[in-house]
């Protein structure tokens, strides 16, 4: 094996190139530490599009010639902003394959109530309403309404934090920035295919919503057949 002679020296140009590579390599590592993962690789998927969820039930209501669709879902999201992003994603997914005048997504915690009549008030971790023509829905002045309860759920799945409502600009930023637009997993789909019980429906002799069920603002109006869409039960 031959060694380089002691008189060997790198050219000035080569030294500059080598030094540049070392500096860039070090700078990349420093940037990863100082700037953080989100700036270099983007935020985690759940911070953009929410988390996976499971469908509890879907209720369809006919009110004065309008079709209102309410979907109850569950997720284990502990962060309020993640919950409302999940509900926004689901509302978009449902509106892509279902026709309705008003879409309502109510997100519950995985430890939340089992009976639909109890899926209201503090059981609601996030709620989204969407109407392509909000002027046709009494009480709505914008296409979207999105709100959530900040803070983690209690052991029983109830939420006791501050209740926040997103502005239209915030909703637009969230929706346009979503990479994933998947609906919730529906465990009832297999049962439906096998002849099991399907989704709950109101009117026309189908299963009616439970008496006294709310589901938050707008839900009470749907259940009672009124048009006080802006009334809140929270």
Secondary structure, DSSP 8 states (H G I E B T S, - for coil): -----TT----HHHHHHHHHHHHHHHHHHHHHHHT-HHHHH---HHHHH----EEEEEEEEEETTEEEEEEEEEE---SHHHHHHHHHHHHHHHHHH---SEEEEEEEETTS-SSGGG-SGGGEEEEEEE-TTGGGSTT--SSEEEEEE-S---TTS---S-EEE--HHHHHHHHHT-S-----B-THHHHHHTT-----B-STTS----TT---STTHHHHHHT---TT----
